[in-house]
Amino acid sequence: MKQIVLGTAGHIDHGKTSLIKALTGIDTDRLQEEKARGITIELGFASIDLPSGQRVGIVDVPGHEKFVKNMVAGATGIDVVAMVIAADEGVMPQTREHLDICSLLAIEHGMVVLTKSDMVDEEWLEMVTEDVMEYLQGTFLEDAPIVHVSSVTGQGMEEFKSILDSICKKIPDLPPSGLFRLPVDRVFTMHGFGTVITGTLTSGKIQVGDPVEIYPSGVMSKVRGIQVHNDAMNEAQSGMRTAINFQGLEKESVNRGDVLASPGALFPSYMVDIHLEALKSLTRPIKTRQKVRFHTGSSEIMGHVILLNKNELLPGESALAQMRLDAPVTVVKDDHFVIRSYSPVDTIGGGRILNPVPTKHKANRPEVIEHLEMLLDADPMEMVSQLVSGASYAGASFAQLLVMTNLPAKKLQEMTNKLLSQKTLVTVDKESKTYLHKKIMDSLEKRAVSYMEDYHKANPLKNGMPKEELKSKFPPILSAKTFHMLLEIMTSAGLAVLEEDLIRLATHTVSLQQDQEEVRANIAQAYKDGKLMPPYLKEIVQSMSLDPAKTKDLISHMVSEQTIVKVKEDLYFDAGAIQDLKDRLTAFLKENGEISMPQFKEMTGASRKYVIPLMEHFDSIRLTLRVGDNRKLR
């Protein structure tokens, strides 16, 4: 059986709550303040069984202008709306605003209910009906059935049920989606049950025992029990009005506007790309950077609307925009939203989400406009490709693509597999299934080559560029795994060579200028002459009047070509002298088993300032092992 949710809408005191009570016997005014004031402040819930056996959940929304934000929360997840208009008053301000909100939220099915019909005569009722029909021209309710009812006498109640039943039969099944989401519209505690939340399950399904995450806070819990229309259930599915209670979850951990979903399934963001439509009834244009109230799901968040292809939005116009929010929001592509002005608080527009986790955009950028226009009505394969491309160096994971495309997981997997086989996408992290677009990888490669060319030019005597130094040249969003993939691609293609912690272009070779060759020969001779008591590097620099920085590069080159050996900072030895000492030390230890420091000093013929560094050098290359004050072969 299809899961259908009916929502009431209409002006304050037009009889929405009384209508539901007359239909179901349930009084949805549940707060003491509501009873006292005679108006609905919060959302109320009920259900009704229709003649066909179809069960329909009912959401009673408040009509007072001060509580329109609660009305928007209740309208989320509604399949069919009952636009309630009092026969003795006709169309009123909140009638208009509620109709606008339902249109912006893309509610397509509905009926008009003229309440309090027992309070007016036939002539008045006919006139009001004609006025309502005229007002609804051009809206989604222009051809909707109109039923006259009285909650006092019971007039029209059976006709209401019959009409609602026929409307429900025309509502198509929800498209398949494995992404469980439930926007929270109410939180309370019950003795013996603990914390309970309610909401309309917008997609996917949830079972008792399932782990859940509360977004955007990240609080984790487990489902303890599920109720649908007051009946205990083991599972709730998309479209159901659902109450869920949790194990060990404090009421303060959940708020209206939060979203329940599977752990790691959603991605809170302070920005969302949107297609924004301004209401035709606007009295002033929507300006870029205007402060607004952003409503989606059951949440209300302050933020600023950044128009990307114009500076202001006139009544009835549409635009591509980015919302910059004061708090994170958790949405999925094609979710609908409403924006209301900051002050005075009026509904001014709405639309749908194009990208729920975008990068920050600048206005009037042709490539940004082209990208967002593609998302408006794109071929799914092209959309996946462009979204991964738009994610730039950060790449996009499979889980992110699920919310960025709103595609079923199976269909998305087929598309990513095809794009991978076409080499349009590259997998940079198998564990998280994160993809990078080939053109982004190509641009990374181009930048890496440019950085290494500059490095080789500035450091001609160095064998290569430290890998970490190369990575630091890229934005921080470039992950370590993506960087390693880049190096792997470059080395596999023969473009670069990896040597331990260094990377160089395959074309790079160290070559000395004539004057450098002369300096190199002089330094090498100084170390050869010094044997096991050579001058320290700073002494060589001073005696030969050399440039310290350039000399350091030359020394590094001499170490890499094994002309000299670095024993410690600023102390180098002729490689031949070190090899001769190594051979003698090895022979001594093989014959005698161990050597003391005085014996080693006698072997070198050097002073203590050289003997200790030399002995520690042989320890560091794992030739010798210290045992007490002596050394032996490892």
Secondary structure as GFF3:
##gff-version 3
##sequence-region A 1 634
A	DSSP	beta_strand	4	10	.	.	.	ID=ss1
A	DSSP	alpha_helix	16	24	.	.	.	ID=ss2
A	DSSP	alpha_helix	32	37	.	.	.	ID=ss3
A	DSSP	beta_strand	44	49	.	.	.	ID=ss4
A	DSSP	beta_strand	55	60	.	.	.	ID=ss5
A	DSSP	three_ten_helix	65	67	.	.	.	ID=ss6
A	DSSP	alpha_helix	68	75	.	.	.	ID=ss7
A	DSSP	beta_strand	80	86	.	.	.	ID=ss8
A	DSSP	alpha_helix	93	104	.	.	.	ID=ss9
A	DSSP	beta_strand	109	115	.	.	.	ID=ss10
A	DSSP	three_ten_helix	117	119	.	.	.	ID=ss11
A	DSSP	alpha_helix	122	135	.	.	.	ID=ss12
A	DSSP	beta_strand	146	148	.	.	.	ID=ss13
A	DSSP	alpha_helix	157	170	.	.	.	ID=ss14
A	DSSP	beta_strand	181	183	.	.	.	ID=ss15
A	DSSP	beta_strand	186	190	.	.	.	ID=ss16
A	DSSP	beta_strand	194	200	.	.	.	ID=ss17
A	DSSP	beta_strand	205	207	.	.	.	ID=ss18
A	DSSP	beta_strand	211	215	.	.	.	ID=ss19
A	DSSP	beta_strand	219	228	.	.	.	ID=ss20
A	DSSP	beta_strand	231	233	.	.	.	ID=ss21
A	DSSP	beta_strand	235	237	.	.	.	ID=ss22
A	DSSP	beta_strand	241	246	.	.	.	ID=ss23
A	DSSP	three_ten_helix	251	253	.	.	.	ID=ss24
A	DSSP	beta_strand	259	261	.	.	.	ID=ss25
A	DSSP	beta_strand	269	278	.	.	.	ID=ss26
A	DSSP	beta_strand	286	287	.	.	.	ID=ss27
A	DSSP	beta_strand	290	296	.	.	.	ID=ss28
A	DSSP	beta_strand	299	307	.	.	.	ID=ss29
A	DSSP	beta_strand	312	313	.	.	.	ID=ss30
A	DSSP	beta_strand	318	329	.	.	.	ID=ss31
A	DSSP	beta_strand	336	341	.	.	.	ID=ss32
A	DSSP	beta_strand	347	355	.	.	.	ID=ss33
A	DSSP	alpha_helix	366	376	.	.	.	ID=ss34
A	DSSP	alpha_helix	380	390	.	.	.	ID=ss35
A	DSSP	three_ten_helix	392	394	.	.	.	ID=ss36
A	DSSP	beta_strand	396	397	.	.	.	ID=ss37
A	DSSP	alpha_helix	398	405	.	.	.	ID=ss38
A	DSSP	alpha_helix	409	421	.	.	.	ID=ss39
A	DSSP	beta_strand	425	429	.	.	.	ID=ss40
A	DSSP	beta_strand	434	437	.	.	.	ID=ss41
A	DSSP	alpha_helix	438	458	.	.	.	ID=ss42
A	DSSP	beta_strand	465	466	.	.	.	ID=ss43
A	DSSP	alpha_helix	467	472	.	.	.	ID=ss44
A	DSSP	alpha_helix	480	492	.	.	.	ID=ss45
A	DSSP	beta_strand	496	499	.	.	.	ID=ss46
A	DSSP	beta_strand	502	505	.	.	.	ID=ss47
A	DSSP	alpha_helix	514	530	.	.	.	ID=ss48
A	DSSP	alpha_helix	537	544	.	.	.	ID=ss49
A	DSSP	alpha_helix	548	560	.	.	.	ID=ss50
A	DSSP	beta_strand	564	568	.	.	.	ID=ss51
A	DSSP	beta_strand	571	574	.	.	.	ID=ss52
A	DSSP	alpha_helix	575	592	.	.	.	ID=ss53
A	DSSP	alpha_helix	597	604	.	.	.	ID=ss54
A	DSSP	alpha_helix	608	620	.	.	.	ID=ss55
A	DSSP	beta_strand	624	627	.	.	.	ID=ss56
A	DSSP	beta_strand	630	633	.	.	.	ID=ss57
###
